Amino acid sequence: MALAAGAPWGEASFGGSNPGVLPASLRTNSAIAVVVYVLLAAVAGTRWTGAMLRRRLLYGAAALMVIGTVVNVASPSFLERIVGTPVTIALVIALWRAARHASLSNVSRNEGGIAHRVV
């Protein structure tokens, strides 16, 4: 959110090729990322979706964060490697654990297609 608002942290993001305030296109990308993260948090923390879809979204987000970790490790920006890498690793772990949480386990489908907990 801070990058989108114009914080001078360009050296720590997007490969570090834009020291200072990011150009408008990358600030827009940062704003879109904020929206995606907020929606992901809402899906993870609410029951907007069924348990099966929520689990799949969380596993998918974890997989994308693995890719993000690799990108951060390979970044030419020292700050991005030192800050971004541990953050994305923490996100991978948190998303994976959330996807495996007991509240999303033991869900099956009955013949009518309605999800219910198996007791």
C-alpha positions in Angstrom: 0.0 0.0 0.0 2.9 2.3 0.8 4.5 1.7 -2.6 1.2 2.5 -4.3 0.9 5.7 -2.3 4.3 6.9 -3.3 6.7 5.7 -0.6 10.3 6.0 -1.8 11.0 2.2 -1.5 11.6 1.4 -5.2 15.0 0.0 -4.5 13.4 -2.7 -2.3 10.8 -3.8 -4.9 10.4 -4.8 -8.5 14.0 -5.8 -8.9 15.3 -2.5 -7.4 15.6 -0.9 -10.8 13.6 2.2 -9.8 15.2 3.8 -6.7 12.9 6.2 -4.9 9.2 6.5 -5.8 8.0 3.9 -8.3 6.8 5.0 -11.7 3.0 5.2 -12.2 2.7 1.8 -13.8 4.4 0.0 -11.0 2.5 2.0 -8.4 -0.7 0.7 -10.1 0.7 -2.8 -9.9 1.3 -2.3 -6.2 -2.3 -1.1 -5.7 -3.6 -4.1 -7.6 -1.5 -6.4 -5.3 -3.0 -4.7 -2.2 -6.5 -5.5 -3.5 -5.5 -9.1 -4.3 -4.0 -9.6 -0.8 -7.1 -8.1 0.9 -9.3 -10.4 -1.1 -7.1 -13.4 -0.2 -7.2 -12.4 3.5 -11.0 -12.2 3.2 -11.3 -15.6 1.6 -9.0 -17.1 4.2 -10.6 -15.4 7.2 -14.3 -15.7 6.3 -16.8 -18.2 4.9 -17.4 -16.3 1.7 -16.6 -19.4 -0.2 -17.0 -23.1 0.5 -14.3 -25.0 2.3 -13.1 -26.8 -0.8 -12.8 -23.7 -2.9 -11.1 -21.9 0.1 -8.6 -24.7 0.5 -7.8 -24.6 -3.3 -7.4 -20.8 -3.3 -5.1 -21.0 -0.3 -3.0 -23.8 -1.9 -2.8 -21.9 -5.1 -1.7 -18.7 -3.4 0.9 -20.7 -1.5 2.2 -22.0 -4.8 2.4 -18.5 -6.2 4.3 -17.4 -3.2 6.8 -20.1 -3.8 7.4 -18.6 -7.2 7.6 -15.1 -5.5 10.2 -16.5 -3.1 12.3 -17.7 -6.1 11.9 -14.3 -7.8 13.0 -12.5 -4.6 16.0 -14.8 -4.2 17.0 -14.1 -7.8 16.4 -10.3 -7.5 19.4 -8.0 -8.2 18.1 -5.8 -5.3 19.9 -6.6 -2.1 17.0 -5.1 -0.1 14.4 -7.2 -2.0 16.5 -10.4 -1.3 17.0 -9.6 2.4 13.4 -8.4 3.1 11.2 -9.9 0.4 12.6 -13.5 0.6 11.7 -14.1 4.3 8.3 -12.4 3.9 7.3 -14.6 1.0 8.6 -17.7 2.8 6.5 -16.7 5.8 3.5 -16.3 3.4 4.1 -19.7 1.9 4.1 -21.3 5.4 1.0 -19.3 6.6 -1.0 -20.0 3.5 -0.1 -23.7 3.4 -1.0 -24.1 7.1 -4.3 -22.2 6.6 -5.1 -24.5 3.7 -4.5 -27.5 5.9 -6.4 -26.1 8.9 -8.9 -28.5 10.6 -11.8 -26.2 9.7 -11.2 -27.0 6.0 -10.6 -30.7 6.6 -13.1 -33.5 6.9 -15.3 -31.9 4.3 -17.0 -34.2 1.9 -19.7 -33.9 -0.7 -23.0 -35.7 -0.4 -24.9 -36.9 -3.4 -26.8 -33.6 -3.6 -23.6 -31.6 -3.9 -23.9 -29.8 -0.6 -20.8 -29.7 1.5 -21.1 -30.9 5.0 -18.8 -31.9 7.8 -18.2 -35.6 8.4 -18.7 -36.4 12.1 
